[in-house]
Every structure is written in C-alpha cells, then in structure tokens.
C-alpha cells in the first residue's frame, strides 16, 4: 500500500497488535512488487496486508511469493489490485469492505435527507441574498415525508443505506439484477426495473460496481427520464454516469446532484459542476477517512487473528464477487 496510508491505518496500538499476531516489520511497506528488495520479502511472505495504492498482484508477482496463503485488504474493494490469478492459486482473500461501507452509507443518508429538504439550494440562496424568503413558496416539494428513494445496487453499501433509511418515513425502492423481490422486501425495499426506478424516484443513489457493462449505466436517456427536481447521488464511481449528459441536465436546472466521485477523479477547473447551485461536489471523502480508518485497521487485524487461529475469514472475498459486489 502507499506508505502514507500504512502510517494512517496502523498507529502504535495497531502496530503492537500486528507484532503480537505476526512476524512483521511494519516499517517495510511495499509499493512495487518488481523491486528486488520487495521480491526478497515476497519469497518468504505467508500473508500480505494490502491497502489503497497497492500494486497489481498478478501472476508474475505471485511467482515471487510461493509461500503466500492469504491476502488481507485493509480497505474496500479489491478489484483494483488483485487478479484472478490469486484465486487460481488457492489464496484466500479477506477485506475490510464492510467497515468501509458504513461511512459511505452515512454520507449517503445525510445526502438523501439534505437533498429532499432542499438544504443545498436554500443555503446557497440565503448566503447570496442574505435576507428572509418564503422558502415554502420557492420549494413547496421540500421534505422527506413519503419521498421515494431509489437505490441502484444491493451492494454492501447499498444494503447499509437501505438499513439506515428504515428509520425514516421514506419509500425505498431498489434495482439490482441479482436481487429477488423477496430479498428486496427483506431489505425494506420494493424491487423495480432500473428504468422504473429512475423515472419514479425523488432521489437516485448509485451503489453498483464499476464494470465494463455498468459504464454510463445512468446515460442520457435515463437522465432524461428522471423526475423534474430529482437528485442523483453518486458515491460509487464516476464512470457509472454519462457526465456530459448530467452536466446538460444540471445547466438546464432540471436536476440536482451530490457527487463524491467523478470521471475523471478530479474535474478540470473549468467544469460547471464546481459552482452550480444544484450541485454538491466533494473530493471522494465518503469512504473511510480520519478516525474512520481505525475501523478498517481493526477489521484487518481481526481477520489476521482468525487466520492465526486457523479460523475462516469473516469477510472472505470470492472470485465471483469481483463482478457483482461494489
């Protein structure tokens, strides 16, 4: 992982537990599996602890690690750094994705409640005009009572969002090709087709995986079908949305958007999304940051403890998960 990430994840308390569970030098953080010094370490490594900015663990890297038995990922998705070669070798993989899902779900919940309450446009208008207004007259549809929230993707994060939404007087619907109607009901939601969800929801929140077949899942046609005044929330990946089409809808002031991810990751300085009053743009902060990193470190250490006791991982990642779980 990136050495900065390692330092933030594993403080003195976590390092002490690492030393109790394993034979490790916490100051040796690999950033390149092709480096000769790294290959010397890989040759005797049984477990890899990985995190953000981990280099690709492919067949070539695995050949340098004949004793590797497990990978414990102290972050969310493993799609970006593990190849199918890992599972072909019989290596067991665990992730702290469940721990990372909670702050994203919390961020999403806040965005949903603020979106329906029209907090963003009201706050910006109040700041600009600095006078009282009849906010009800301007936003008669504001409020969360009986609003429909559409969740795209029953991933770990999508499920946590639905769980949190259960405490509010909202109608929750979900679209996921791997979900049955009965499973959706158990999650407190109604299963809809993607098009029906997009055309009938007041808020649409994306929690689908980033795959070739999900690129521009929310395309120009689906955006055009959104209700006037609907809000799109994206905490998943920017590639899921046709951003040019979204910009057109925003500039027409027909839709609102809360975007924690974009394509590219950092938008060009001239993008209208930075300043438009219908947009809340944040720099990929929904996931674990600050104190929330402790949750990821603890989850990884708990999985290591299970491994040392010969117990199965609690959050094991199977090869098939790469194609269906965000």
N, C-alpha and C positions, 0 to 999 in steps of 0.2 A: 504494500500500500504506500501511499505518499507518506513520507516521514512526519510531515505536519499533522496528518490525520492520526498517525500512530500516537504521537505525543498528546493529542487531544483526547483520544479514546482511553489510553492507558496511563493514568496518573499513578502516584505512589501506591495507593491502595490496590489498584488493579494489577500493577506490576508485582506486588507482593504475592497476590493470589496466583498470578501466572507462574511465579517461581515455585510456589507450592505444588502446582499441578503438573508442571513440565520442566524439562531441561531446556532452557531457552536463554538467549541474550536479548533482552528487549530493545537494546540499542542497535541491533543489527536489523535494519528494515530494508528488505529487497525492493528495488524499483525496476530491475532489469534481469530477467531470467537468463539472458545470454551472457551476462558478465561472468568471467572465470571465477571470481570470488563467490558469486551467487551460486554457480553450478557446484562448487565445492560444498557449500552448505546444503544445497538440494540433495546431494548424493547421500546424505545421512538424515534427511528430514522424514519424519513419520506423519506429522500433521502441519499443514500450512494454515496460519491465521491471516486472512486476507481482509481488505477493506477498499475504500474508494481509491481509484487510480492504480489498482492492481494491474500489472502487465498480463498479457494473454497467456493463460495456462493451456497450451495446445500440446499436440503430440510431441513436438521437439522438446519443449520444456519438461514434459513428463518423462522422456527418456533419460533426462538428467536426474530424475528423482525416483529411482527404482524402489525405494522403501516407502514411498508416500501411500498412506492409507486413508487419509481424511483431509477435508478442507472445511474450515470453519470461517464463514464470512461474517465479519462484524459490521454488516451494513444491510442493505436491502437486496435488490435483485442481483443475481449472479450472471445475468445474460451477457454483460459486457466483458467478462474476463475468463469465463470457463467455456470450454468447447466440449462437444460430445465425447471427445477422447477421454475425458475424466471419468465418465460413467462407463465407457467401454473398458476401462482399466479396472473397474470394480471399486473405484474410490468413492467413499461416502461423503456426502456434502450436507452441511448444515448452514443455516442463515439466521441472521437476526432480523429478517424482514418483518416479522410480526411486531417486534419492538419499534421498528421504523414506521410501521403503518399507523401507529397511534397519533404521533404529531401531525402527520398528513391528514388524518381523519379529523383531528381537532381543528386544524386550519380550514379544512373544507366546511365543517359545521359552522364555524364563525362566518365564513364567506357566504354560505347559504342564508343564514339568518340576517346578515347585513344586507345582502342583495335584495331579499324580499322586503326589508324595511326601508329600502332606497337610501341607506346611510351614505353611500359614496356620492351620488349627485347632490343630495341635500347638504352634506358637509362642504362640498366644494362651492356650491352656490352661496351658502351662508358666509363662507370665508371671503368670497369675491365681493358680495354685495354688502355685507356687514349690516344687515337690517332684518327685522322680523318679516315673515311672509306667511301666507296661508298655505302651509305645506300640504294639507289635506286636499286643497283645491288643485295644487300642482301635481300631486301624486296620489290620486284617490285610490289607486290599487295597492298602495303600500301596506305591508303587514304580512305576518306569517300564518295566520289562521286559514286553514283549508287550502293552502297553496300546494301545487303538485311539484315534487322534486324528482327528477329523473336521474337515475344512477346508471351509467354505462360501464358495465364490467363488474361482476361479482368477485373481484379480486380480494386479497386480504384487506386492502384499504377500502374498497367498495363496501365490503361487509361491515367493517368497523364504522363507516359513515352511516350505513343503514341502522346499525345498532344504536348509535348516538341519536339519530333522528327519531327513534322510537319514543323519546321523552317529550316530543313536541306535537302540536296539533297540525301536522302536515300529512299530505297524502304522498306516499313514496311508491315509485314505480321503478322497475329495473329492466335492463335489456342485456342479455348475455346468452350467446349461442350454446353454452354448456350447462345452462341452468334450466330446471324444470319448473313448471308452475307451482308444484307442491313445495319445492325447495325455496322458491321466491316467497311464498306465503310464510314459510318458517322464518324467513329473514324480515318479515314485516312489510313486504312489498308485493306489488302486483307485477307479473311478468308481461311485458309488452314487446312488440317488434321495435327495432331501432327507429324506424320511421315514425311509428305511432308515438313513441316516447318523445321524439324531437318536436313533433307538431303539437303536443298537448301539454308539455311541461312548462312551468314558470321558471324553473332553474334546471339546467342540464349540467351534470358534473361527470367529468371523464375519469375513469379508473381502469381503462383497458390496457393490455400490454402493447408495447411498441414492436410490431411485427410488419413484414412487408405487406401483408394483407390488411393491416389496420392503418396504413399510411393514408392520410386525408380521409379517415373514417367520417369525420364531420366535414363534408365537402360543400361546395357552393349550393348544390341542390338541397341538402339537408338544412343548411343555414337559412336558406330562403323559406323553408317550411317552419322555422321557429315562430312562435307567437311574437307579436309586436311587444317590445318591452321585456322579453325573456333575457335571462342571464346565462352565459356559458362560463363554467368554471373548469379550468384545466390545471390539475396538479400532477398529471401523468407524464406525457411527453408532447413536445411541440409538434412533432410530425403527425400526430393524430388529427390535426386541424389544418384545413386549407387556409393559411393565414392571410393570403391576398383577399380571399372571399370574405373572411372575417373583418378585415380592415374596411372593405367596402360597406359591410353592414353597419359597422361602428360609425363610419363617416356619415352614413345616412341617418344616424341617430335612431336606428330601429332596435338595436340590441345593446345589451351590456355585457361586459366580460371581466372576469377575475382570472388573470393569467400568471401562474407561478413558473410556467415553462413556456418557451417559445422555440421557434425554428428559424434562425439559429438560436443557440442558447442565449447569447447577448445580441439584442436587436441593434441595427445600425442607429446612430444618433439621430438621424432624421425621421425615424419611424413615428407616425402619428399616434401610436399606441401609448407612448410615454406621457403625453399631455392631454389626451382626450378625456373629457369629464365622464364618459361612460365606461372607462377602463381603470381597473386597479391592476397595476403591473408590479410584480415582485420578482426578485432575482433568485428563484429556486430556493426559497427558505422554508417551504412547508415541511420538508423532511427534518430529520434529527439534527439539531444544532445546539450549541451551548450545553446547558445542563442535560439536555435530552440524549447527548452522546453517552452518558453514564448508563442509560438503559441498554444501548447496543453492546457496550463493553460487558455489562453484567450478563446479558443473554449469551454472548460468545463464551464467556468464562463458564457459565452453567453447562453449555454444550461440551466444553472441554472436560469438565468434571464428569459428565456422563460417559464420555469416551474413556477416560482413565479407569472408570469402574466397570467397563465392558457393557454399558447400557446403551440402548439405541438413542439416537438423537431425537430431541423433542420436535425440532423444526427441520426435518430432513427434506432436502430438495431432490426430487427425482428428475430424470432426463426429460420426461414429458412435461414437467412444469415449465420448462423454458418457453413453451409455445402457448401456454394458456394463462399463466399467473403473472400479474403485474407486481 
